[in-house]
């Protein structure tokens, strides 16, 4: 199997992994799988020769798969960012509920000397 065929195989596996439905329960596993497949692709990149005429079709297939992979990974990344923002908001609202006077200045009723 030539290097371009191996690269195409790893790219197809990555595309299949990215196209899986993502839930809160399986998100960490899918991200770990994506990272492993991206590492495999990264290892193959330096060994890719200039494509011959017979390998041009493989290169086009890899390019088409890459477009889909990039779109799906961007969608996954946006979902992850949205969930992180929501968790941050929930944490802040929980803290303000448990200690509602935390944000009030501590200088109330204190004598402050402004002289140096």
Rosetta constraint file for C-alpha pairs under 8 A:
AtomPair CA 1 CA 5 HARMONIC 6.21 0.50
AtomPair CA 1 CA 6 HARMONIC 6.75 0.50
AtomPair CA 2 CA 6 HARMONIC 6.45 0.50
AtomPair CA 3 CA 7 HARMONIC 6.09 0.50
AtomPair CA 3 CA 44 HARMONIC 7.30 0.50
AtomPair CA 3 CA 47 HARMONIC 7.07 0.50
AtomPair CA 3 CA 48 HARMONIC 6.06 0.50
AtomPair CA 3 CA 49 HARMONIC 7.84 0.50
AtomPair CA 4 CA 8 HARMONIC 6.09 0.50
AtomPair CA 4 CA 48 HARMONIC 6.56 0.50
AtomPair CA 4 CA 51 HARMONIC 7.95 0.50
AtomPair CA 4 CA 55 HARMONIC 7.26 0.50
AtomPair CA 4 CA 58 HARMONIC 6.83 0.50
AtomPair CA 4 CA 59 HARMONIC 7.53 0.50
AtomPair CA 5 CA 9 HARMONIC 6.12 0.50
AtomPair CA 5 CA 58 HARMONIC 7.11 0.50
AtomPair CA 6 CA 10 HARMONIC 6.26 0.50
AtomPair CA 7 CA 11 HARMONIC 6.08 0.50
AtomPair CA 7 CA 41 HARMONIC 6.45 0.50
AtomPair CA 7 CA 44 HARMONIC 6.65 0.50
AtomPair CA 7 CA 62 HARMONIC 7.95 0.50
AtomPair CA 8 CA 12 HARMONIC 6.11 0.50
AtomPair CA 8 CA 58 HARMONIC 6.86 0.50
AtomPair CA 8 CA 61 HARMONIC 7.52 0.50
AtomPair CA 8 CA 62 HARMONIC 5.80 0.50
AtomPair CA 9 CA 13 HARMONIC 6.30 0.50
AtomPair CA 10 CA 14 HARMONIC 6.15 0.50
AtomPair CA 10 CA 37 HARMONIC 6.62 0.50
AtomPair CA 10 CA 40 HARMONIC 7.30 0.50
AtomPair CA 10 CA 41 HARMONIC 6.64 0.50
AtomPair CA 11 CA 15 HARMONIC 6.13 0.50
AtomPair CA 11 CA 37 HARMONIC 7.95 0.50
AtomPair CA 11 CA 41 HARMONIC 7.48 0.50
AtomPair CA 11 CA 62 HARMONIC 6.73 0.50
AtomPair CA 11 CA 65 HARMONIC 6.94 0.50
AtomPair CA 11 CA 66 HARMONIC 7.54 0.50
AtomPair CA 12 CA 16 HARMONIC 6.14 0.50
AtomPair CA 12 CA 65 HARMONIC 7.10 0.50
AtomPair CA 13 CA 17 HARMONIC 6.16 0.50
AtomPair CA 13 CA 37 HARMONIC 7.58 0.50
AtomPair CA 14 CA 18 HARMONIC 6.09 0.50
AtomPair CA 14 CA 34 HARMONIC 6.41 0.50
AtomPair CA 14 CA 37 HARMONIC 6.05 0.50
AtomPair CA 14 CA 38 HARMONIC 7.62 0.50
AtomPair CA 14 CA 69 HARMONIC 7.39 0.50
AtomPair CA 15 CA 19 HARMONIC 6.14 0.50
AtomPair CA 15 CA 65 HARMONIC 6.68 0.50
AtomPair CA 15 CA 66 HARMONIC 7.94 0.50
AtomPair CA 15 CA 68 HARMONIC 7.26 0.50
AtomPair CA 15 CA 69 HARMONIC 5.53 0.50
AtomPair CA 16 CA 20 HARMONIC 6.66 0.50
AtomPair CA 17 CA 30 HARMONIC 6.89 0.50
AtomPair CA 17 CA 33 HARMONIC 7.30 0.50
AtomPair CA 17 CA 34 HARMONIC 6.85 0.50
AtomPair CA 18 CA 30 HARMONIC 7.59 0.50
AtomPair CA 18 CA 34 HARMONIC 7.25 0.50
AtomPair CA 18 CA 69 HARMONIC 6.57 0.50
AtomPair CA 18 CA 72 HARMONIC 6.19 0.50
AtomPair CA 18 CA 73 HARMONIC 6.75 0.50
AtomPair CA 19 CA 72 HARMONIC 6.93 0.50
AtomPair CA 22 CA 26 HARMONIC 6.32 0.50
AtomPair CA 22 CA 27 HARMONIC 5.68 0.50
AtomPair CA 22 CA 30 HARMONIC 7.63 0.50
AtomPair CA 22 CA 76 HARMONIC 7.94 0.50
AtomPair CA 23 CA 27 HARMONIC 5.77 0.50
AtomPair CA 26 CA 30 HARMONIC 6.24 0.50
AtomPair CA 27 CA 31 HARMONIC 6.15 0.50
AtomPair CA 28 CA 32 HARMONIC 6.17 0.50
AtomPair CA 29 CA 33 HARMONIC 6.20 0.50
AtomPair CA 30 CA 34 HARMONIC 6.11 0.50
AtomPair CA 31 CA 35 HARMONIC 6.16 0.50
AtomPair CA 32 CA 36 HARMONIC 6.30 0.50
AtomPair CA 33 CA 37 HARMONIC 6.25 0.50
AtomPair CA 34 CA 38 HARMONIC 6.04 0.50
AtomPair CA 35 CA 39 HARMONIC 6.11 0.50
AtomPair CA 36 CA 40 HARMONIC 6.34 0.50
AtomPair CA 37 CA 41 HARMONIC 6.26 0.50
AtomPair CA 38 CA 42 HARMONIC 6.03 0.50
AtomPair CA 39 CA 43 HARMONIC 6.21 0.50
AtomPair CA 40 CA 44 HARMONIC 6.40 0.50
AtomPair CA 41 CA 45 HARMONIC 6.18 0.50
AtomPair CA 42 CA 46 HARMONIC 7.70 0.50
AtomPair CA 43 CA 47 HARMONIC 7.84 0.50
AtomPair CA 44 CA 48 HARMONIC 6.55 0.50
AtomPair CA 51 CA 55 HARMONIC 5.39 0.50
AtomPair CA 51 CA 56 HARMONIC 6.11 0.50
AtomPair CA 51 CA 59 HARMONIC 7.48 0.50
AtomPair CA 52 CA 56 HARMONIC 6.38 0.50
AtomPair CA 55 CA 59 HARMONIC 6.41 0.50
AtomPair CA 56 CA 60 HARMONIC 6.29 0.50
AtomPair CA 57 CA 61 HARMONIC 6.22 0.50
AtomPair CA 58 CA 62 HARMONIC 6.16 0.50
AtomPair CA 59 CA 63 HARMONIC 6.21 0.50
AtomPair CA 60 CA 64 HARMONIC 6.22 0.50
AtomPair CA 61 CA 65 HARMONIC 6.17 0.50
AtomPair CA 62 CA 66 HARMONIC 6.02 0.50
AtomPair CA 63 CA 67 HARMONIC 6.47 0.50
AtomPair CA 64 CA 68 HARMONIC 6.83 0.50
AtomPair CA 65 CA 69 HARMONIC 6.11 0.50
AtomPair CA 66 CA 70 HARMONIC 5.98 0.50
AtomPair CA 67 CA 71 HARMONIC 6.35 0.50
AtomPair CA 68 CA 72 HARMONIC 6.19 0.50
AtomPair CA 69 CA 73 HARMONIC 5.98 0.50
AtomPair CA 70 CA 74 HARMONIC 6.04 0.50
AtomPair CA 71 CA 75 HARMONIC 6.27 0.50
AtomPair CA 72 CA 76 HARMONIC 6.16 0.50
AtomPair CA 73 CA 77 HARMONIC 6.01 0.50
AtomPair CA 74 CA 78 HARMONIC 6.11 0.50
AtomPair CA 75 CA 79 HARMONIC 6.26 0.50
AtomPair CA 76 CA 80 HARMONIC 6.23 0.50
AtomPair CA 77 CA 81 HARMONIC 6.19 0.50
AtomPair CA 78 CA 82 HARMONIC 6.12 0.50
AtomPair CA 79 CA 83 HARMONIC 6.19 0.50
AtomPair CA 80 CA 84 HARMONIC 6.19 0.50
AtomPair CA 81 CA 85 HARMONIC 6.21 0.50
AtomPair CA 82 CA 86 HARMONIC 6.27 0.50
AtomPair CA 83 CA 87 HARMONIC 6.14 0.50
AtomPair CA 84 CA 88 HARMONIC 6.19 0.50
AtomPair CA 85 CA 89 HARMONIC 6.25 0.50
AtomPair CA 86 CA 90 HARMONIC 6.11 0.50
AtomPair CA 87 CA 91 HARMONIC 6.08 0.50
AtomPair CA 88 CA 92 HARMONIC 6.22 0.50
AtomPair CA 89 CA 93 HARMONIC 6.13 0.50
AtomPair CA 90 CA 94 HARMONIC 6.01 0.50
AtomPair CA 91 CA 95 HARMONIC 6.18 0.50
AtomPair CA 92 CA 96 HARMONIC 6.21 0.50
AtomPair CA 93 CA 97 HARMONIC 6.13 0.50
AtomPair CA 94 CA 98 HARMONIC 6.28 0.50
AtomPair CA 95 CA 99 HARMONIC 5.97 0.50
AtomPair CA 95 CA 100 HARMONIC 7.64 0.50
AtomPair CA 96 CA 100 HARMONIC 4.71 0.50
AtomPair CA 96 CA 101 HARMONIC 7.69 0.50
AtomPair CA 96 CA 102 HARMONIC 7.27 0.50
AtomPair CA 107 CA 111 HARMONIC 7.96 0.50
